[in-house]
Amino acid sequence: MGFVAVGYPSRTNKRMKRIKDSNKKICTYNNNITEKNSNSSKQNAKRQKIENTEKVEMKIRYDGFNDLPPEIIEQIFVYSRIGNDFLTLNSYISSCIKPSFSLFKSIIWARYIISTNDSEKNLIISTNLFNNSRLSEFFIENLDIYLPKIKNFAYPEPFENIKSGNITDYPDHEEKIFFTDSVIKNFRLLNNHGSSFPPLLSFFKIQNPSDVLVSLIEWYFQESHNYSIDEFFSTLQVIWNIEENNVESVEPLLTIIRLLFTDGRIQNNLISILTGNSDYFKSSSHEQMKLALIERYIIEFHSSSDMVTAHLSDSYIWNLLNEISNIKLIDLFTKHGATPAFDQFF
């Protein structure tokens, strides 16, 4: 008879069919509806009609970030300067923004470089670039890409003036500007890419080279790392070369003497460094190793006649040597030409 239970049709209700085309508008209806059934024997001739007792609600599907390709997501991140909050919106966006050559290159060109003639030549680069450790490391690693096109570097304020058109012509590098601390005191960067710095010396100088040398010496002997003594001296040489060996202060030499012979707090770390570089030293004695380090430092950075007179014979150096009272250390300085004043011994 067509009914299993009285009053309820056994046939599946097919009035609401799923709309397969996603571009069509999706209609939803409230449940409060009535239907007028036509004669069930003439279903092909007549269709069921739906009466809506309330207004139909229209829902339109909008495309979101998740529908965009990764390349577009990356460009939005680069040019909008939204920041890291953009990465936390959802997992898809986070998966699109990964550290890569193309991403770093795009950020540098979009945010820190302008051209004075609307081409990829005569570039002005903002020193703000060096405040970001990852971008500055990428820039120095790939310096050969940028160097032939660089006209000058500019501090943030003049850079923004050039960008806004308030300055129409920025001069060539008439005067060197200072390296930021985020670069020159990034000793891992100096260790890993010291050979990349010489081309930058026509643009930059160090504001306080003695302070940088002291910080480097303290970092090497106080922090945990796996850099060899040869790498340590190579990094020292990078800084000395930037300043063309014109470091006038004796503070770096005082610092390395104090750390090696008077600072008991670093002895465990110092022993680890010395034993880790045992192949470098001819002696297994820790004291002989420390003397060898001091001697190499003197030979590489204080061997010129001017340095011997100004540094090795300096009164502060000899006050410290007398305080330490290590005869072998004193003999080492006199061996390399130090001539302390007579009253330094009394």
Contacts in CASP RR format, 6 or more apart in sequence:
PFRMAT RR
TARGET T0000
AUTHOR 0000-0000-0000
METHOD contacts of the structure
MODEL  1
MGFVAVGYPSRTNKRMKRIKDSNKKICTYNNNITEKNSNSSKQNAKRQKI
ENTEKVEMKIRYDGFNDLPPEIIEQIFVYSRIGNDFLTLNSYISSCIKPS
FSLFKSIIWARYIISTNDSEKNLIISTNLFNNSRLSEFFIENLDIYLPKI
KNFAYPEPFENIKSGNITDYPDHEEKIFFTDSVIKNFRLLNNHGSSFPPL
LSFFKIQNPSDVLVSLIEWYFQESHNYSIDEFFSTLQVIWNIEENNVESV
EPLLTIIRLLFTDGRIQNNLISILTGNSDYFKSSSHEQMKLALIERYIIE
FHSSSDMVTAHLSDSYIWNLLNEISNIKLIDLFTKHGATPAFDQFF
2 9 0 8 1.000
2 10 0 8 1.000
2 11 0 8 1.000
3 9 0 8 1.000
3 10 0 8 1.000
4 10 0 8 1.000
15 35 0 8 1.000
15 48 0 8 1.000
15 50 0 8 1.000
16 29 0 8 1.000
19 26 0 8 1.000
22 61 0 8 1.000
25 58 0 8 1.000
25 59 0 8 1.000
25 60 0 8 1.000
26 58 0 8 1.000
26 59 0 8 1.000
26 60 0 8 1.000
26 61 0 8 1.000
27 56 0 8 1.000
27 57 0 8 1.000
27 58 0 8 1.000
27 59 0 8 1.000
28 56 0 8 1.000
28 57 0 8 1.000
28 59 0 8 1.000
29 50 0 8 1.000
29 52 0 8 1.000
29 56 0 8 1.000
30 52 0 8 1.000
30 53 0 8 1.000
30 54 0 8 1.000
30 57 0 8 1.000
32 53 0 8 1.000
32 54 0 8 1.000
33 50 0 8 1.000
33 51 0 8 1.000
33 52 0 8 1.000
33 53 0 8 1.000
34 51 0 8 1.000
34 53 0 8 1.000
35 48 0 8 1.000
35 49 0 8 1.000
35 50 0 8 1.000
35 51 0 8 1.000
36 48 0 8 1.000
36 49 0 8 1.000
36 51 0 8 1.000
37 48 0 8 1.000
38 45 0 8 1.000
38 46 0 8 1.000
38 47 0 8 1.000
38 48 0 8 1.000
39 46 0 8 1.000
65 73 0 8 1.000
65 89 0 8 1.000
65 90 0 8 1.000
65 92 0 8 1.000
65 93 0 8 1.000
66 90 0 8 1.000
66 92 0 8 1.000
68 76 0 8 1.000
70 95 0 8 1.000
70 96 0 8 1.000
73 93 0 8 1.000
73 96 0 8 1.000
73 97 0 8 1.000
74 96 0 8 1.000
74 97 0 8 1.000
74 102 0 8 1.000
74 103 0 8 1.000
74 106 0 8 1.000
75 106 0 8 1.000
76 82 0 8 1.000
76 86 0 8 1.000
77 83 0 8 1.000
77 86 0 8 1.000
77 87 0 8 1.000
77 97 0 8 1.000
78 103 0 8 1.000
78 106 0 8 1.000
78 107 0 8 1.000
78 110 0 8 1.000
78 111 0 8 1.000
79 110 0 8 1.000
80 86 0 8 1.000
81 111 0 8 1.000
86 93 0 8 1.000
86 97 0 8 1.000
87 93 0 8 1.000
87 94 0 8 1.000
87 97 0 8 1.000
88 94 0 8 1.000
97 103 0 8 1.000
99 134 0 8 1.000
101 138 0 8 1.000
104 134 0 8 1.000
104 135 0 8 1.000
104 138 0 8 1.000
105 138 0 8 1.000
105 142 0 8 1.000
105 145 0 8 1.000
107 135 0 8 1.000
108 129 0 8 1.000
108 135 0 8 1.000
108 138 0 8 1.000
108 139 0 8 1.000
111 126 0 8 1.000
112 125 0 8 1.000
112 126 0 8 1.000
112 128 0 8 1.000
112 129 0 8 1.000
112 135 0 8 1.000
113 123 0 8 1.000
113 124 0 8 1.000
113 125 0 8 1.000
113 126 0 8 1.000
114 123 0 8 1.000
114 124 0 8 1.000
114 159 0 8 1.000
114 162 0 8 1.000
114 163 0 8 1.000
115 121 0 8 1.000
115 122 0 8 1.000
115 123 0 8 1.000
115 124 0 8 1.000
116 122 0 8 1.000
116 124 0 8 1.000
116 151 0 8 1.000
116 162 0 8 1.000
116 169 0 8 1.000
116 170 0 8 1.000
120 149 0 8 1.000
121 149 0 8 1.000
122 149 0 8 1.000
122 151 0 8 1.000
123 146 0 8 1.000
123 149 0 8 1.000
123 150 0 8 1.000
123 151 0 8 1.000
124 151 0 8 1.000
124 152 0 8 1.000
124 153 0 8 1.000
124 154 0 8 1.000
124 159 0 8 1.000
124 162 0 8 1.000
124 170 0 8 1.000
125 146 0 8 1.000
125 150 0 8 1.000
125 152 0 8 1.000
125 153 0 8 1.000
125 154 0 8 1.000
126 153 0 8 1.000
126 154 0 8 1.000
126 155 0 8 1.000
126 156 0 8 1.000
126 159 0 8 1.000
127 153 0 8 1.000
127 154 0 8 1.000
127 155 0 8 1.000
127 156 0 8 1.000
127 159 0 8 1.000
127 177 0 8 1.000
127 180 0 8 1.000
128 156 0 8 1.000
128 159 0 8 1.000
129 135 0 8 1.000
129 136 0 8 1.000
129 139 0 8 1.000
130 136 0 8 1.000
130 139 0 8 1.000
130 179 0 8 1.000
130 180 0 8 1.000
130 182 0 8 1.000
130 183 0 8 1.000
131 180 0 8 1.000
131 182 0 8 1.000
132 182 0 8 1.000
133 182 0 8 1.000
133 186 0 8 1.000
133 189 0 8 1.000
136 182 0 8 1.000
136 183 0 8 1.000
136 186 0 8 1.000
136 189 0 8 1.000
137 186 0 8 1.000
137 189 0 8 1.000
137 193 0 8 1.000
139 146 0 8 1.000
140 183 0 8 1.000
140 189 0 8 1.000
140 193 0 8 1.000
140 196 0 8 1.000
140 197 0 8 1.000
141 193 0 8 1.000
141 196 0 8 1.000
143 196 0 8 1.000
143 199 0 8 1.000
143 200 0 8 1.000
147 199 0 8 1.000
150 203 0 8 1.000
151 170 0 8 1.000
151 172 0 8 1.000
152 170 0 8 1.000
152 171 0 8 1.000
152 172 0 8 1.000
152 173 0 8 1.000
152 203 0 8 1.000
153 173 0 8 1.000
153 177 0 8 1.000
153 203 0 8 1.000
153 204 0 8 1.000
154 162 0 8 1.000
154 170 0 8 1.000
155 177 0 8 1.000
158 167 0 8 1.000
158 170 0 8 1.000
161 167 0 8 1.000
162 170 0 8 1.000
173 202 0 8 1.000
173 203 0 8 1.000
176 202 0 8 1.000
176 203 0 8 1.000
176 204 0 8 1.000
176 205 0 8 1.000
177 203 0 8 1.000
177 204 0 8 1.000
177 205 0 8 1.000
178 204 0 8 1.000
178 205 0 8 1.000
178 206 0 8 1.000
178 207 0 8 1.000
179 204 0 8 1.000
179 205 0 8 1.000
179 206 0 8 1.000
179 207 0 8 1.000
179 242 0 8 1.000
183 189 0 8 1.000
184 190 0 8 1.000
184 206 0 8 1.000
184 212 0 8 1.000
184 239 0 8 1.000
185 212 0 8 1.000
185 215 0 8 1.000
185 216 0 8 1.000
187 215 0 8 1.000
187 216 0 8 1.000
187 219 0 8 1.000
187 220 0 8 1.000
187 235 0 8 1.000
188 225 0 8 1.000
190 197 0 8 1.000
190 216 0 8 1.000
190 235 0 8 1.000
190 238 0 8 1.000
190 239 0 8 1.000
191 227 0 8 1.000
191 231 0 8 1.000
191 234 0 8 1.000
191 235 0 8 1.000
194 234 0 8 1.000
194 235 0 8 1.000
194 238 0 8 1.000
197 238 0 8 1.000
197 241 0 8 1.000
197 242 0 8 1.000
198 241 0 8 1.000
201 241 0 8 1.000
201 242 0 8 1.000
204 242 0 8 1.000
205 242 0 8 1.000
205 243 0 8 1.000
206 212 0 8 1.000
206 239 0 8 1.000
206 242 0 8 1.000
206 243 0 8 1.000
209 239 0 8 1.000
209 240 0 8 1.000
209 242 0 8 1.000
209 243 0 8 1.000
209 246 0 8 1.000
209 247 0 8 1.000
210 247 0 8 1.000
210 248 0 8 1.000
210 249 0 8 1.000
210 251 0 8 1.000
210 252 0 8 1.000
211 251 0 8 1.000
212 239 0 8 1.000
213 236 0 8 1.000
213 239 0 8 1.000
213 240 0 8 1.000
213 247 0 8 1.000
213 251 0 8 1.000
213 252 0 8 1.000
213 255 0 8 1.000
214 251 0 8 1.000
214 252 0 8 1.000
214 255 0 8 1.000
216 235 0 8 1.000
216 236 0 8 1.000
216 239 0 8 1.000
217 236 0 8 1.000
217 252 0 8 1.000
217 255 0 8 1.000
217 256 0 8 1.000
217 259 0 8 1.000
218 255 0 8 1.000
218 259 0 8 1.000
220 227 0 8 1.000
220 232 0 8 1.000
220 273 0 8 1.000
221 256 0 8 1.000
221 259 0 8 1.000
221 260 0 8 1.000
221 266 0 8 1.000
221 269 0 8 1.000
221 270 0 8 1.000
221 273 0 8 1.000
222 259 0 8 1.000
222 266 0 8 1.000
222 269 0 8 1.000
223 269 0 8 1.000
224 269 0 8 1.000
228 277 0 8 1.000
228 280 0 8 1.000
229 273 0 8 1.000
229 277 0 8 1.000
229 280 0 8 1.000
229 293 0 8 1.000
230 280 0 8 1.000
233 296 0 8 1.000
233 297 0 8 1.000
233 300 0 8 1.000
236 297 0 8 1.000
236 300 0 8 1.000
236 301 0 8 1.000
237 300 0 8 1.000
240 247 0 8 1.000
240 301 0 8 1.000
245 301 0 8 1.000
245 304 0 8 1.000
247 301 0 8 1.000
248 310 0 8 1.000
250 310 0 8 1.000
250 311 0 8 1.000
250 314 0 8 1.000
250 316 0 8 1.000
250 317 0 8 1.000
252 301 0 8 1.000
253 297 0 8 1.000
253 298 0 8 1.000
253 301 0 8 1.000
253 302 0 8 1.000
253 311 0 8 1.000
253 317 0 8 1.000
254 316 0 8 1.000
254 317 0 8 1.000
254 320 0 8 1.000
256 293 0 8 1.000
256 294 0 8 1.000
256 297 0 8 1.000
257 294 0 8 1.000
257 317 0 8 1.000
257 320 0 8 1.000
257 321 0 8 1.000
257 324 0 8 1.000
257 329 0 8 1.000
258 320 0 8 1.000
259 266 0 8 1.000
259 270 0 8 1.000
260 270 0 8 1.000
260 290 0 8 1.000
260 293 0 8 1.000
260 294 0 8 1.000
261 290 0 8 1.000
261 324 0 8 1.000
261 326 0 8 1.000
261 329 0 8 1.000
262 323 0 8 1.000
262 324 0 8 1.000
270 290 0 8 1.000
271 286 0 8 1.000
274 281 0 8 1.000
274 286 0 8 1.000
274 289 0 8 1.000
274 290 0 8 1.000
278 284 0 8 1.000
281 288 0 8 1.000
281 289 0 8 1.000
281 292 0 8 1.000
282 288 0 8 1.000
282 292 0 8 1.000
283 289 0 8 1.000
283 292 0 8 1.000
287 328 0 8 1.000
291 328 0 8 1.000
291 329 0 8 1.000
291 332 0 8 1.000
294 329 0 8 1.000
294 332 0 8 1.000
295 332 0 8 1.000
295 336 0 8 1.000
298 312 0 8 1.000
298 332 0 8 1.000
298 333 0 8 1.000
298 336 0 8 1.000
299 336 0 8 1.000
301 307 0 8 1.000
302 308 0 8 1.000
302 311 0 8 1.000
302 312 0 8 1.000
302 336 0 8 1.000
303 336 0 8 1.000
308 336 0 8 1.000
308 337 0 8 1.000
308 338 0 8 1.000
309 339 0 8 1.000
311 317 0 8 1.000
312 333 0 8 1.000
312 336 0 8 1.000
312 337 0 8 1.000
312 338 0 8 1.000
313 337 0 8 1.000
313 338 0 8 1.000
313 339 0 8 1.000
313 340 0 8 1.000
313 341 0 8 1.000
315 340 0 8 1.000
315 341 0 8 1.000
315 344 0 8 1.000
317 333 0 8 1.000
317 338 0 8 1.000
318 338 0 8 1.000
318 340 0 8 1.000
318 341 0 8 1.000
318 344 0 8 1.000
319 344 0 8 1.000
321 329 0 8 1.000
321 330 0 8 1.000
321 333 0 8 1.000
322 344 0 8 1.000
322 345 0 8 1.000
END
